[in-house]
Amino acid sequence: MLNTEQCWEAVQKRDAGHDGEFFFGVMTTGVFCKPSCAARLPLRKNVRFYKTPAEAQRDGLRPCLRCRPLTTVGTHPNAERIREACRYIEEHSEDPVNLGDLARITGLSQFHFQRSFKAIVGLTPKQYMEASRLKRLKGSLRNSRGVTEAVYDAGYGSSSRVYERADTRLGMTPKQYREGGREVAISYVSVQSPLGLMMIGATDRGLCFVQFGETAEDLLSMLEKEYPSADLQPMSTPYHPDFQKWIDALLAHLKGVQPHLDLPLDIRATAFQMRVWNYLQSIPYGDVQSYSEVASAIGQPKGARAVARACASNVVAVVIPCHRVIRGTGELGGYRWGLARKRSLIDRERSTRPNLANG
């Protein structure tokens, strides 16, 4: 737990030595800052302290435009130790690695290691280990002589362990992934939305495709390109109750009446993409951040271009809100579904946010 008295003392002194260690939120202005922020000192009763930006953002706070607190995330005192742990995990993804081993490598207690890892990386050590191992497995599935060989090459003790995780990580079984998604059933439908025609595709586990286009034919072509060997079937009417709920939630969100989306996803991701996409979902409704701010927030301050590539790889528009990431100059940057849609999404969120807050 943070020592709030020490934190407040650091804020009063504008002590830059604590930048990255904690953040303080000003509830009356709705922003959070780094300890050295040069803005006018707030009243103590209006201040809350947070270990990470994600915690502040969950309280509805946005980054201060003056001190740009997200740029300090990479200065966390344990950042380099955690990066070393990440490199170790990636290099030994085929070996059994436990929390105690990783803590010893970094010279931290297990408690502080786990807390620092989550704050800097955005994933738990277990999640990062699993993502690294699955990344290795995916490469092996493409190149090995069979599924069993790939499973053991990736460090899994048995194929059953992989199949247990396939539903939540690979989005399909190893054999299906090796064969390009063969026998994976995807239902889809095109609906009119406030941003034009939108196609929604889903497996029985969750959404795997949410994209905008000009015609139903164009969208179907995009779906076929994304999942070339899957069994694609138009959703019959009446829609499955879960599918109908997902459609209703997406349309309500695009109309500005449902700011928060919590929909099941069935998509594949690298460890880095997972970190970026998880973080994007924590950016408050109506806010925007730069690619470099996102990179710093996930502990990769030099990874702005990689963040941009992760945004461009997003196949579930709006659910993973990559439209909330812009260039540091204030320009919109890229958007695979058109800059007009990106501008419309940002403007709609900003215009409806006050109404939602008052409601």
C-alpha positions, 0 to 999 in steps of 0.5 A: 500500500502507498504511504499517503503522507509520504506521497502528499509530502512529495507532491507538495515538494514537487519531488521529481525523484518520485515520478513513476513511483506513484500518481496523484489524482485531483478529483475536482478537475478529473485529472491525474499527475506525476508528483513533480507537476508544476500546476497549482497545488490542489487541496489535500481533501481533493487528492487521491494517490495511485500506484499505476495510471490504470488505477487512476483511469478506472476512477475516471481520471484522465492524464494531465496535459501539462505534466504528461504523467504517462511519459514517466511510467518507464521510469518506475524504479524496478522497470529495468529489473522487470524488463530483464524478467521479461527477456528471461521468460521469452528466452526460456518459454519452453522451460518451467519457470515459477514466480520464485525463480523470477523474483530471485532473478530481479532481486525482489521479494515475490510480493514486490516482483508480482506487483511491479510486474503487473504495474509495468507490463500490464499483465501478471507474470503468469499471463506473460509466461503463457503468452510467450509460450503460446507465441512459441507454439504458434511458430512451431505449429507452422513449421513442425512435422505435427501437432504433438511435436510442436506442443512439446517443442513449446514446453508443454508437458502434454497436449491436454494442457494446450487444448485447455488453453486453446479456447481462451488464447489461441481462439481455436485448437492447435490443429485448427490453427495449424490448418489456417482455422479449418473447421472453426465456425464463424457466424456473421451479420451486417447491420447499419450503424451510426458509422455506416455498415458494420459486420460482426463475426463471432464464434461460440466463444465470443466476437472475432470480427467487428469492422466497418465497410461500404458494402456487405460484399466488401466486408465479407471479403475482409472476413474471408481474408482474415479467416481464410479456412474457417466455416463462415455462415451468415447468422440466421434469424432470429439471432442467437440471444447472446449474438443479439445482445452483442449487436445491441451493445455495439449499436448503443455504444456507437450511439453514445448511450453505453460508454463501457463495453464488456464483450467476450472476445475470441481473437489471437494476439501476441504478448505485445499486442495483448499488452497494448490492447488491454491498455487501450481498453483502460483509456477512459471514454472520451479521452485520447492518448498518443502512441508514445504515451501508450508505449510508455504506459506499457513499459516500452517508451521507445515502442510507439511504432510497435504500438501503432502496428498493434492498433493497425492489427486490431480486428474488433473495432470499438471493442478494442478502442484503437481510435483513442490513440492519436499522434503526439502532434494532435493529428489523428494518425492512421485508422484502418476504417477511415479517418472520418470514422475515427474523428466521428468516434472521438467527437461523439465520445467527447460530446456525450461524456458530459451528458453521461456524467450528469445522468 
